[in-house]
Amino acid sequence: MIETQKKQIRLAIRQLKAGISPDEKRQRSALILSKLEQNKVFQQAKCIMLYWSMEDEVQTHDFVIKWAGLKEIILPSVQNDVLVLRKFNGIQQLQAGQKYGIPEPEGEDYTDFEKIDVVIVPGIAFDKENNRMGRGKAYYDQLLTKMKAYKIAVCFGFQIIDNVPVDEHDIKMDEVISDNN
């Protein structure tokens, strides 16, 4: 039942994402990330876990590069069926990930989870209670259980829906920032 609901939501959001042009996606992403920069928790953070965006997500590439000179930036990397973390040391040390081809940092795994102040999390859908639904692989849910960091989701306004179906493994966000709020 819950998996059927999640499948329907993923399909609906995918269709909405397909309806926005690359230019509109860039503009909306810039607005969302500008709001993130004004967030007090983000401003005070020294170590931030971000993500290198896929084509259909809030676009973070320039944002990662911008903040890498000012804060310690950690990015996820998919290894088998688990997210491992690695320090971002510049675009030149990114390589295509094994599983999805998303550029990922090379180097040693970053395991100092206590040092991460804020995690910026993508997702498919969110609700007003800060529940999150991802792509269905539970990569972030598994990783976030190991962290005490403040969790901020970033998304387009249409990704916020009335009710995200959740189970006991789904990790709630502390805050959701969109181009609508």
N, C-alpha and C positions, 0 to 999 in steps of 0.2 A: 504493500500500500504506500508506504513512505517513499520507496524507491520509484514507484510510478509517478508520484507527485513531483519528486526531484527531476525526473526525466522530462516531464512536461514543462517545468520551469526552465530547465536548461535550454530546451528547444525554443521556448518563447523569447528568452533573453538573447539567444544566438540570433534570432530573426531581427530583434530590435537593434542589436549591434551592427548587423549587416546593413541596416538602413541609414547609418551615419557615414558620411564621407571621411576620408583621411584628414582633410582640412578641419572639419568640425570636430573630429576626434582629438586632433592636436590642440585646438582652441579650448575644448572642454577639459582636456587633461591639464592644460596650463592653469586654468581657473582652479581646479581641484588641488593641484600641487602648490599653488599660491596660498590657498587656505591652509594647507598642511604646514607651510613655512611660517604661518602666523600662529600656529598652535603652540601654546606654552610648553607642553611636554616635549614636542619636537625641538623647540628652540633650546631647551635645557639639556637635551640628550647629547652625550658625547659619542656613543656608539649606537648605530642604527642599522637594523637589518632592513634592507629594501629588496626589491625584485627587479630583474631585467625583463621588461614587459614583452608579452606576446602581442601580436598584431591587434587582437581584439580587446586588449586591456587598456586601462589608464596608462598613457605613454610615459615611461619613467627614464628612458635612456639619458636624455640631457640632464635630468634631475640628479641621477646617480653621479654623473660626471661632475656636475656643479658642486655637489656637497662632499664629494670625495676629498677635496682639498681642505675642507673645514671640519669634517667629522670622520670618525672611523666608520666605513661603510662595509657591511657584510652582505653577501648575496648567497642565495640558495643554489645548490647544484643537485640534480637528480642522479643518485647512484643506486642502481638496481631499482628498488621500489621505496627508497627512503630519500628525504632531503638531507643533504649535508651542507654545512656552511663553509664559506671561504671568504677571506678578505678581498675586497675589490682594490686592486693596485693599478688601475688604469685600463682603458679599453684595449690596449695592445696585448694584455695578458688574458683576454677572454678567448675561449674556444667553443666551438659548437658542442652542445651537450649531447651525450650518447643517446638519450631517450627521445628528446623532442627537438633537438637541433637549436635550442635556445642558447645564446651565448652565456657561458658560465666561467667563473674565474678558475684559473689553474692554481696549483699550489696545495699547501697543507690544509687539512680540515680545521675549521675554527671550532673549538669546543668550549670556549670560555663563555657559556650562556649567561652567567651571572653578570657579565660586563655589558651585555646588550640592554640598553635603556628602553628602546622603542622598536617595535616590529611593524613595518608597513606591509599590509596584507592585501593581496588581490582576492577576487572571488567572483562567483557568477551572480549570486543574489544575496541580499541582506534585508532585514526587517527593522522596524522601529525599536525592537528590543535588542538590537545589535547581534542577532543571530546571523550566522554566515553559512552559506552553502557554496562549496567549491566545485571543482570539476568531477569529483567523485572518486578520487584516488586516495583521499585522506592524508596527503603529504603534509599539509600545513597542520592539520589536527594532531597528527603524531608528533610533529616537531614542537608545536606550541605547548604541549603538555610538559615539556622539559624546561620551559622558560617562565620567568617571573616578569618579563618585560611588559610594558604597556602596549596593547595591541590596537593599532589604528588601521581600519580598512579604508581603502580608497576605491570609489566606483562612480559610474555615471548615474545620474538621478533615476533613470528608468530601471536600474538594477535594484532599487529599494522597493520591495513589495510588501503587501500587508502581513503575510505570514510565511516564514521560511520553515518547512518541516525539518525538525531536528531529532536526533537520537542522542544517547548518552555519550557518544564519542565526539560530537560536534562541539568545537570550542567557540565560545561567545567572544565578540570583540569588545574592547572598552569604549570604542568610539568609531563612528562611521562618517567619513567625509565624502560628500558628493558635490556635483555642480548645482544641486538644488538646495542644499542646507547651509 
